Amino acid sequence: MATGWTWPHARLLEVHDGDSIRLDVDQGFSTHAYVWVRLADVRAPELSEAGGQQARTDVETWFREHAPDGQVQLVTEKVDRPLEIRFRQSFTRYIGVVIAPNGAELNQYLIDSGYVSRGM
């Protein structure tokens, strides 16, 4: 995701489902943003659909294995507009890639597990 903003310090607050999480993003100087992040290129079933609960469990498992304290790096996509930069949003969630301190990428883990984006 070469066109993204990198936020080196973020902490997991909540796993909603297999492709949406809530993070506390440290923006520096004691400023934090509490944001919903839609995982880029990942398409997991809704919680009410077959496989939805398992997808959420897979995200929780990834955090336990790669970021047990919830600390991760976040890279968000952006779209350039004349005289301004806006983050691309899906509903009210930022689109992003989550990376553990050991370099493991949540998005790629989920894609490798079969949760592949279908035109998103």
N, C-alpha and C positions, 0 to 999 in steps of 0.2 A: 504494500500500500504506500507507494512512493510519494503521493501527494498529501499525506496526512500530517496532522499535528501529533507530536509525541508528548505524552504526559508520563514522566518517569515514576511518579508516586501515586498509586491509586490503591484503594482497599475495598474488598468485597463487602457489601452491605446485605445483599439479598440475591438469591437465585430465583427468578420468576419461573422460567421454563428452560427448555433446551437451547434457546437462542436469544434470550433476554436476561440481563443481569443489572443490578443497581450497584453503582460504585461511588465511593467518596474519593473524588479526584483532588489531590493537593495541587493547588495552582501557585503555591509559593506565598511568602509573606503572610502566613496564617490565614490564607484565603482558600476555601474549599468549595467545590461544586458537587452536589449530590445528584447524579444523573443516571437515567436509564440508558443502557447501551444495548443496541441490537447488534449481534455478532455478525460481522461482514461475511458474506458468502455461505452462511449457515442457514439451513431451513429445517427446523425440527418440528415434529407434530405439536399441535396445541395440547395442553394438559388434558383436555376432554377427549382427545383422539387416541386411538391405539398407538402405543409407544411414547406418548407424551410424558407420562410419569418417569419412564426409563430415561428419556432424554434429559430431564431435570436431574435425575440421579447421576447420569454420566457427567454433567457439569460439576455437581457437588464432589464427585469422586476425583475429577481432574484437580480441583482446588485442594482437596485433602492430600493428593500425591505430589503436586508441584508448587503449591502456594498455601501451605497449611495455616499461615497467619493471615491469609487473604490479601497480602501485598503483591501487586502486579504492576506492570507497565501497560498503559493504554495508548493505542495509536488510533486517532479518529480521522475519518475522511473529511475532506473539505471541498467546496465548490467555489471557484472564483467568480465573482461578479464585479462589474465596473465599480471602482472605488471602495469595495468592501470584500470581505471574505466571510462566507457563511458555512457553518457545518451542515453537511447533508443530514437530514433527519428522516426517520421513518416513524410516522405518528409523532410522538414526542420523545423518541429515543434517538440518541446519537448512534451512528454506524461506526463500529470499531473492531479492532483486533486486540486481544488480550494476551500478554506475554508474561510468563512467570520469571522470577529471578534467575532460574537455571536455563532460560532460553526456550523452554517449551511453550508452544503456542496453542491456546485453547481452541481457536478457530480451526486450525489444521487438525487437531485431535478429533474434533466433532465431524469435520468433513471426512476424515479417514474412517470414522465410525459409521458413515453412511448418511449423515445429516447434511445433504448437499443443497445449496441454493438452487431454486428453479426460477430464474429470471428476475431475481431481486437485486 
